[in-house]
Amino acid sequence: MKKERNVFQKIFFPKPANHQRNTTWSLMKQNKANYLMIAPYFILFFTFTVLPVLMAMGLSFTMFNILQPPQFTGWTNYVRLFLEDEVFMIALQNTLVIAIIAGPVSYILCFTFAWIINELPPKIRAFLTLIFYAPSISGNVFAIWLWFFSGDRYGLVNGRLLQFGFVDGPINFLRDTRYMMPILLVVQVWLSLGIAFLAFIAGLQTVDRSMYEAGAMDGIKNRWQELWYITLPSMRPMLMFGAVMSITAAFSVGDISIQLMGFPSVNYATETIVTRMQDFGWIRFEMGFASAIAVILFLMMVGSNKAVQRLLRKVGS
C-alpha cells in the first residue's frame, strides 16, 4: 500500500519546479570539484568554438566590412547567396560531391586498413600505423601531388604516359576541368586516412577477446558475423569519432584546391564552400556575406553528423 501511495503521489502531486532547481543546485554543490576541473576546457571551448559560431550567425544578417560597424540587413545575404551567386551554387555542388564520395570512401578505407593491420604482429602493426598516419601530420605534404600531376613532361604521370606512348604531349592535369575534380577527390581521400584510421586502430585494440569466444558459443560462425555483432558494436564511440572527422574533412576542403588548382580554379571547377568563404572573407572583406556562407556550411555538417549518428545506432542490430 505504501508503494502504491508513493506512485499515486508522484503522478498526481509532482514536486514543484523549485524543488527540482534546489536539487540540481545541491548536486552541483556536491560535485563542485568536478566542475572546477572542467572549467578551463569549458571556458576555452565556449570562447573559441561556441562564441564564434554564435557571432557568425549574428553577422550573417548584417553587412559588415570590418572597417565600419555592422548594419542589419535581414535575410539579404541568404537571398543573394542562393538566388544571385551562381558561383556559390557551383561551390555547393562541388562540396556535396566531395562529401558524398570522399567522406564515405575514406571512412570505409580507414576501417578496412585498420581491421587488416590490427591482425598483424605488433612491430609490423606499429610501423604501418605510422605510415598511414604520417600524411595527416605533415602539413602541406599534399604538395607532392604537384609533382605527380605537373603539366610538363617532368611530372611523374606525364613522364610515364609519354614514356609508354599513351599520349603525344604532356597533359595539364591541374588546369584541365576534366581531371581537376577526380584529382581533388584522390588527394582528399589520401589525406583523410590518418586520424580516423588511428581511432579505429585504438578501438580495435580495446575489444575484449573473450567476447569472440562467447560469440562462437552463441552461434557466430565467421569473421563477418564477428565484425557485425561484436567488433563494430564494441567500438561505437570510435566509429562516431571517425565519422565526425571524415565528414568535417570532406566538407572543409579548401587548401587542397587552392594549392593544386589555383585560386580561383579554372571555370571554378574545384570551387568549394570554404574557398568561396575565403574569397569573400579575406579578399573582399564582406564579412557578413562570408558569415552566411559559414552558417550554411555549419548546418550542413551538423545535419550530416545527425544522419550518421542514426546510421551508427543500427550497427549490430
C-alpha positions as CSV (number, residue, x, y, z in Angstrom):
1,M,0.0,0.0,0.0
2,K,2.8,2.4,0.8
3,K,4.4,1.9,-2.7
4,E,1.0,2.4,-4.4
5,R,0.6,5.6,-2.4
6,N,4.0,6.9,-3.4
7,V,3.3,6.2,-7.1
8,F,-0.1,8.0,-6.8
9,Q,1.6,11.0,-5.1
10,K,4.3,11.2,-7.8
11,I,1.7,11.1,-10.7
12,F,-1.0,13.5,-9.3
13,F,1.1,15.6,-6.9
14,P,4.5,16.1,-8.6
15,K,7.2,18.1,-6.8
16,P,7.3,21.8,-7.7
17,A,10.0,23.1,-10.1
18,N,11.6,25.0,-7.3
19,H,12.4,21.7,-5.6
20,Q,14.0,20.4,-8.8
21,R,16.1,23.5,-9.1
22,N,17.1,23.1,-5.5
23,T,18.0,19.5,-6.1
24,T,20.1,20.4,-9.2
25,W,21.9,23.2,-7.3
26,S,22.6,20.8,-4.4
27,L,24.0,18.3,-6.8
28,M,26.2,20.9,-8.4
29,K,27.5,22.0,-5.0
30,Q,28.3,18.3,-4.2
31,N,30.3,18.0,-7.4
32,K,31.8,21.4,-7.5
33,A,35.3,19.9,-7.6
34,N,34.4,18.2,-10.9
35,Y,33.0,21.4,-12.3
36,L,36.1,23.3,-11.4
37,M,38.3,20.7,-13.1
38,I,36.4,21.0,-16.4
39,A,36.0,24.8,-16.2
40,P,39.3,25.6,-18.1
41,Y,38.2,23.4,-21.0
42,F,34.7,24.7,-20.9
43,I,35.9,28.4,-21.0
44,L,38.2,27.7,-23.9
45,F,35.6,25.7,-25.8
46,F,33.0,28.4,-25.3
47,T,35.4,31.2,-26.2
48,F,36.9,29.7,-29.4
49,T,34.1,27.4,-30.6
50,V,30.6,28.3,-29.3
51,L,31.1,32.1,-29.3
52,P,32.5,32.3,-32.9
53,V,29.6,30.2,-34.2
54,L,27.1,32.5,-32.5
55,M,28.8,35.6,-33.7
56,A,28.9,34.2,-37.3
57,M,25.1,33.6,-37.1
58,G,24.6,37.1,-36.0
59,L,26.9,38.7,-38.6
60,S,25.2,36.7,-41.3
61,F,22.2,39.0,-41.1
62,T,24.4,42.1,-41.4
63,M,26.5,44.0,-43.9
64,F,30.0,44.2,-42.3
65,N,33.3,45.2,-43.9
66,I,35.4,45.2,-40.7
67,L,36.1,48.9,-41.0
68,Q,32.5,50.1,-40.3
69,P,30.0,48.8,-37.7
70,P,27.7,46.0,-38.9
71,Q,24.4,47.1,-40.4
72,F,21.4,44.8,-40.1
73,T,20.1,43.7,-43.5
74,G,17.9,40.7,-42.5
75,W,17.8,37.8,-45.0
76,T,19.6,39.8,-47.7
77,N,22.8,37.8,-47.6
78,Y,21.0,34.4,-47.8
79,V,18.8,35.6,-50.7
80,R,21.9,36.8,-52.5
81,L,23.6,33.6,-51.8
82,F,21.0,31.2,-53.3
83,L,19.4,33.4,-55.9
84,E,22.2,35.7,-57.2
85,D,25.6,34.0,-56.6
86,E,26.0,31.4,-59.4
87,V,29.5,30.5,-58.3
88,F,28.2,29.6,-54.8
89,M,25.9,27.0,-56.4
90,I,28.9,25.5,-58.2
91,A,30.8,25.5,-54.9
92,L,27.8,23.9,-53.1
93,Q,27.6,21.2,-55.8
94,N,31.4,20.5,-55.6
95,T,31.3,20.4,-51.8
96,L,28.4,17.9,-51.8
97,V,30.2,15.7,-54.4
98,I,33.3,15.7,-52.3
99,A,31.3,14.9,-49.1
100,I,29.3,12.1,-50.7
101,I,32.3,10.5,-52.4
102,A,35.4,11.3,-50.4
103,G,33.8,11.1,-47.0
104,P,32.4,7.6,-47.1
105,V,35.3,6.2,-49.2
106,S,37.9,7.5,-46.8
107,Y,35.8,6.2,-43.8
108,I,35.5,2.7,-45.3
109,L,39.1,2.6,-46.3
110,C,40.2,3.7,-42.8
111,F,38.3,1.0,-41.1
112,T,39.3,-1.7,-43.7
113,F,43.0,-0.9,-43.3
114,A,42.7,-0.7,-39.6
115,W,40.9,-4.0,-39.4
116,I,43.6,-5.7,-41.6
117,I,46.6,-4.1,-39.9
118,N,45.2,-4.9,-36.4
119,E,45.7,-8.6,-37.2
120,L,49.4,-8.2,-37.9
121,P,52.3,-8.7,-35.4
122,P,52.8,-5.7,-33.0
123,K,56.0,-4.4,-34.6
124,I,54.6,-4.5,-38.2
125,R,51.4,-3.0,-37.0
126,A,53.2,-0.1,-35.3
127,F,55.2,0.6,-38.5
128,L,52.2,0.5,-40.8
129,T,50.2,2.7,-38.4
130,L,52.9,5.3,-38.6
131,I,52.9,5.1,-42.4
132,F,49.2,5.7,-42.6
133,Y,49.1,8.4,-40.0
134,A,52.1,10.4,-41.3
135,P,50.3,12.4,-44.1
136,S,47.8,13.9,-41.7
137,I,50.5,15.5,-39.6
138,S,52.9,16.5,-42.3
139,G,51.4,19.9,-43.1
140,N,51.4,20.7,-46.8
141,V,52.5,17.2,-47.8
142,F,49.8,17.2,-50.4
143,A,52.1,19.5,-52.4
144,I,53.9,16.3,-53.6
145,W,50.9,15.8,-55.9
146,L,52.1,19.0,-57.8
147,W,55.0,16.9,-59.0
148,F,52.8,13.9,-59.7
149,F,50.4,15.9,-61.9
150,S,52.7,18.6,-63.2
151,G,51.7,19.9,-66.6
152,D,55.1,19.4,-68.2
153,R,57.0,16.2,-69.2
154,Y,58.8,16.2,-65.9
155,G,55.7,15.4,-64.0
156,L,55.5,11.8,-62.8
157,V,52.2,10.9,-64.5
158,N,53.0,12.8,-67.7
159,G,56.5,11.3,-67.9
160,R,55.1,7.8,-67.7
161,L,52.4,8.4,-70.2
162,L,54.9,9.8,-72.7
163,Q,57.4,7.0,-72.0
164,F,54.9,4.3,-72.8
165,G,53.4,6.2,-75.7
166,F,49.9,6.7,-74.3
167,V,49.9,10.5,-75.2
168,D,51.7,12.6,-77.8
169,G,52.2,15.6,-75.4
170,P,52.0,16.4,-71.7
171,I,48.6,17.0,-70.2
172,N,48.0,19.9,-68.0
173,F,46.1,17.9,-65.4
174,L,45.7,20.7,-62.8
175,R,44.2,23.2,-65.3
176,D,42.0,20.8,-67.3
177,T,38.5,20.7,-65.9
178,R,38.1,17.1,-67.0
179,Y,40.8,16.0,-64.5
180,M,40.7,18.6,-61.7
181,M,37.8,17.2,-59.6
182,P,38.9,13.5,-59.8
183,I,42.4,14.6,-58.7
184,L,41.0,16.6,-55.9
185,L,39.0,13.6,-54.7
186,V,42.0,11.3,-54.8
187,V,44.2,13.7,-52.8
188,Q,41.4,14.4,-50.3
189,V,40.9,10.6,-49.7
190,W,44.7,10.1,-49.3
191,L,44.9,12.9,-46.8
192,S,41.9,11.8,-44.7
193,L,43.2,8.3,-44.0
194,G,45.1,9.4,-40.9
195,I,43.0,10.5,-37.9
196,A,40.0,8.2,-38.3
197,F,42.4,5.3,-39.1
198,L,44.2,5.9,-35.8
199,A,40.9,6.0,-33.9
200,F,39.9,2.7,-35.4
201,I,43.2,1.0,-34.6
202,A,42.7,2.2,-30.9
203,G,39.1,0.9,-30.9
204,L,40.0,-2.5,-32.3
205,Q,42.7,-2.8,-29.6
206,T,40.1,-2.3,-26.8
207,V,37.7,-5.0,-28.0
208,D,37.6,-7.8,-25.3
209,R,38.8,-11.0,-26.9
210,S,36.7,-13.1,-24.6
211,M,33.6,-11.8,-26.4
212,Y,34.7,-13.6,-29.6
213,E,34.8,-16.9,-27.7
214,A,31.4,-16.2,-26.2
215,G,30.1,-15.3,-29.6
216,A,31.3,-18.6,-31.1
217,M,29.4,-20.4,-28.4
218,D,26.3,-18.4,-29.2
219,G,26.3,-19.4,-32.9
220,I,28.6,-16.9,-34.7
221,K,30.2,-18.8,-37.5
222,N,32.5,-16.5,-39.5
223,R,34.6,-13.3,-39.3
224,W,31.8,-11.2,-40.9
225,Q,29.4,-12.1,-38.2
226,E,32.1,-11.3,-35.6
227,L,32.6,-7.9,-37.2
228,W,28.9,-7.0,-37.3
229,Y,27.7,-8.4,-34.0
230,I,30.8,-8.0,-31.8
231,T,33.6,-5.7,-33.2
232,L,31.5,-2.8,-34.5
233,P,29.1,-2.5,-31.5
234,S,32.1,-2.7,-29.1
235,M,33.8,0.4,-30.8
236,R,30.8,2.6,-31.4
237,P,32.5,5.7,-29.9
238,M,35.5,5.3,-32.2
239,L,33.2,4.8,-35.2
240,M,31.4,8.0,-34.3
241,F,34.6,9.9,-33.9
242,G,35.9,8.6,-37.2
243,A,32.7,9.6,-38.9
244,V,32.8,13.1,-37.5
245,M,36.4,13.6,-38.6
246,S,35.7,12.2,-42.1
247,I,32.6,14.4,-42.5
248,T,34.4,17.5,-41.2
249,A,37.4,16.9,-43.5
250,A,35.2,16.3,-46.5
251,F,33.1,19.5,-46.0
252,S,36.1,21.7,-45.2
253,V,38.2,21.0,-48.3
254,G,39.8,24.3,-49.4
255,D,43.6,24.4,-49.1
256,I,44.0,21.4,-51.5
257,S,42.0,23.2,-54.2
258,I,43.9,26.5,-53.7
259,Q,47.4,24.9,-53.7
260,L,46.9,22.5,-56.5
261,M,44.4,24.1,-58.9
262,G,44.8,27.8,-58.0
263,F,42.6,30.4,-56.6
264,P,40.1,30.6,-58.2
265,S,40.4,27.4,-60.2
266,V,39.7,27.3,-63.9
267,N,36.0,27.8,-64.5
268,Y,35.5,27.3,-60.8
269,A,35.8,23.6,-61.5
270,T,37.0,22.9,-57.9
271,E,35.5,25.8,-56.1
272,T,34.2,24.7,-52.7
273,I,32.2,26.4,-49.9
274,V,35.4,27.0,-48.0
275,T,37.2,28.7,-50.9
276,R,34.1,30.8,-51.6
277,M,34.0,31.9,-48.0
278,Q,37.7,32.8,-48.0
279,D,37.2,34.8,-51.2
280,F,34.5,37.0,-49.6
281,G,36.0,37.0,-46.1
282,W,39.7,37.6,-46.6
283,I,39.9,39.1,-50.1
284,R,36.7,41.2,-50.5
285,F,36.2,41.7,-46.7
286,E,32.4,41.2,-47.0
287,M,32.3,39.5,-43.6
288,G,28.5,39.4,-43.4
289,F,28.2,37.5,-46.6
290,A,31.1,35.2,-45.7
291,S,29.4,34.6,-42.3
292,A,26.3,33.5,-44.2
293,I,28.3,31.0,-46.2
294,A,29.9,29.8,-42.9
295,V,26.5,29.2,-41.3
296,I,25.3,27.2,-44.3
297,L,28.4,25.0,-44.1
298,F,27.9,24.6,-40.3
299,L,24.3,23.5,-40.8
300,M,25.4,21.0,-43.5
301,M,28.0,19.5,-41.1
302,V,25.5,19.3,-38.2
303,G,22.9,17.6,-40.4
304,S,25.3,15.1,-41.8
305,N,26.6,14.2,-38.3
306,K,23.0,13.7,-37.1
307,A,22.3,11.4,-40.1
308,V,25.5,9.4,-39.4
309,Q,24.5,9.0,-35.7
310,R,21.3,7.4,-36.7
311,L,23.0,5.0,-39.0
312,L,25.6,4.0,-36.4
313,R,22.8,3.2,-33.9
314,K,21.8,0.4,-36.2
315,V,25.2,-1.3,-36.2
316,G,24.9,-4.8,-34.8
317,S,21.1,-4.9,-34.9
